[in-house]
Amino acid sequence: MSARKASSQAAARLRTWLLRGPVQLAQGEHAGGIVGSFASDGTPAYVYGEITGYYLHWLAGSHLRDDPRRAANARAALVWCERHYGAGNPVPTRIALTPMPHDWRNETEFCFDLAMLVGGLSAAARAGLIEPPRGLLDTLLHRLLAFATEGRLLPVASGSAAGLPDRWS
């Protein structure tokens, strides 16, 4: 088998896994949310908004134009976002699905996480996969305003800036 054919087959398997596999939760409180990682036994560990934004960007891509799952998956992600962030709730880095050790990142918001979620929702709307979620976007954009202060853009917003490490990535 040629390298090109093997690569094409691997890409097709990955697309199928992303569209029909365990990456997007199908039931429960977090149905529609995108899994950030899996435990060694295959159990989803957490969902979070940033990767949901990436996923929506991916769904909006032209490489998937003929797949009927695109719109259904985008709508499910939107419903999850509206349920968890539509009331102005914080957008933590991770929403644990299983017990996790304490992580300071889940007590703050990151500008990039919000921006990626807004971008993904916007891309999905531009691609015609979802109706523009104006209320949700207004809410998220309002939250993003908190990161712009005194002529600069802050990377994080936290109730306790003293608790933030100098480096976190």
N, C-alpha and C positions, 0 to 999 in steps of 0.2 A: 504494500500500500504506500502511496506517495505521502510525503510529509504534508502536502497541501490538502489531500483528501482526509488524512488523519486529523488535521487541524480543523477542517470543516465539520467533521463528525463530532469532535470534542465540543466545538462551539454549539452545535445543535443540541447535544446532551445538556450542556449548561443552560441554554435557553429554556429547554423543557423543564429542567430542575427549578429554574427561577420562576417560571410561569405556573407550573403545576405541582411543584414539590413543597417541601416544608418551610420554605423561606417566608412565605406570607401565611400567617396564622388563619385558619379557616373557621375557628369557633372559639367561644369563650369571651371573656371581657376584652381581650386584645385582638379579636378577629379583625383582620385587615392590616394589622401592624406587621412590620418587617422585622424578622429576627436578626439580631446583631451577631450572635454566636450560638453554637451548639456545644453542649457538654459531650464528653467522650462517648456517652451512651446514646447520643442523638437527640437528647432532650433540649428544647430551646431554652437558653439561659436568660435572655432579655430581648426586648424590642426597644427601638428608639427612633425619634423623629428624624435625625440627620440621615440615617440610612434609608428611611422611608422616602426622604427627598431624593436621594440618589436613585432609588428604585423607580420613582415616578419619572425622573429624567430618562432612565433607561427605557421604560415603557413608551415614552413619547418618541423614542428614536425611530428613524425610518426603517431600520433593519427588521422591524417586527410588523410592518404594515398589514400583512395578511393574517395575523393571528387573532382570532376572536376573543382570546383571554385578556388582551390588553385593556380594553375598556372595563371589563368586569373587575380585574385586579386593581385598576386605578380607582374605580368607584369604592371598592372595599377599603383601600388605603385612605381615601378621602373621609369615609364614614368613621374610621378609626381616629383620624386626626381631629375631626370635628368633635367626637366624643371626648377626647382627652385634652385638646387644646382650645376648643371653641369658646369655652367660658373664661378664657384668659388664664388657664392653669399654666404653671411653669412647664417648660420643655426641658426636662432633665436629659443628661446624656444617655442614661440607661433606665429603663423601667424593668425591674427585676421580675422574672417569671418563676424563679426558684430562689431560695435563700442565697444571698451574696454577702461577702464581707463589706464592711463600711467603706464607702468610696466618696471622698469629698466632692468629686465631680457631679454626683447626683444631688448635691445641695446647692448647685449654682446653675446658671444658664450660660451657654456659649453663643456668641454672636453668630459664629459659623453654622452651628446646628440650626438655629432659626432661619438663617439666610438660605441654607440648603433646602429646608422644608418649604419655604416660600417659593424658591426657584423650581422645585419639583412640582408643586401644585400648579404653578403658573405654566410650566412646560406641558403638563398633562392637559390643562385647559386649552392651551394653544393648539395642541395636537387633536383636539376634539374628543378626548377620552372622557372628560368630565365637564360639567358646567362650571364656569368660573366661580369658585367658592368665595364670593366677595366678603361675606361676614367673617369667615375664618381668616382670610388674607388681611382684612382690616385689623383683626385682633392680633395676628402675628406681627404685622408691620408696626403696630403700636408698641408691641413689646420690643421690637428692634430699636425703636427710638431711644430706649433707655441706654443703649450702648453708645449713642452719640452724645458727647458732652464736651463742652469747652473746646470745640474745634478739633476734637480727636475722636477716634473710634476705639472703644474698649473691647477687648477680646472676651471678657467674662463679666457677668453681673452676679454679685453674691451679697447675701445679707451680712456676711462677715469677711471683708477683704483681708483682714489680718490672718485668716486661716488658709489663705491660698498659697501654695508653694511657688517658689520663683520659677520653676519649670514643671510642666505637666505632660509634655509629649515626648 
